[in-house]
Structures are given as structure tokens and as C-alpha cells.
Amino acid sequence: MSRVPMSRIVPLFLMAATTSFPLPAQNATPIDEKQCRDEFKAADLDNDGVLRASEIGSFKQDLPASLANKDKVTRAEFMAVCGKKAS
């Protein structure tokens, strides 16, 4: 019986261990358009179709900086980035 050097076993073990566990992104469920509409509707407290700074509140950390730092976010702007945040 021949012995396999540790220098060959360790890399093979590491490769097997790292490829056998799914990454969190692989398990992420994409956010669909209905979920995005529901999120916007829940945040748009005055139902005017625009999120003001006071309405953005807890959604701010989920928005890209280009929108999170704005005083107003339209429904179209929100919808354009909403489905991408889960990716």
C-alpha cells in the first residue's frame, strides 16, 4: 500500500469542503415585482407615489447610496433597484 503525501491530501480536502457547502447567495430568493410594489406601498405612507426622506426611514439601508441619499425617490426609481437588491 502506498502512502499519499499530506501535501496532496490537504488541498483536495479543502477543495471538497469549500465546494460542498452552498453560498448564502445561492439560497437567496429573488424579490419579485409584487414584493417590490408591496414594499413601496408600505413605505409610501401618504400614497403620493413618492418616498420622501421621512418615509424612506428603515428602507434606507436597503437602497443603493444613489437613492438612499436623495430627498425623494419615485416609484420608478425604487422599482428599478428593488429586484436587484437580493442578487
Sequence and secondary structure as in RCSB ss.txt:
>XXXX:A:sequence
MSRVPMSRIVPLFLMAATTSFPLPAQNATPIDEKQCRDEFKAADLDNDGVLRASEIGSFKQDLPASLANKDKVTR
AEFMAVCGKKAS
>XXXX:A:secstr
     HHHHHHHHHHHHHHHS  HHHH     HHHHHHHHHHH TT SSEEEHHHHGGGGGGS HHHHTSSEEEH
HHHHHHHTTTT 
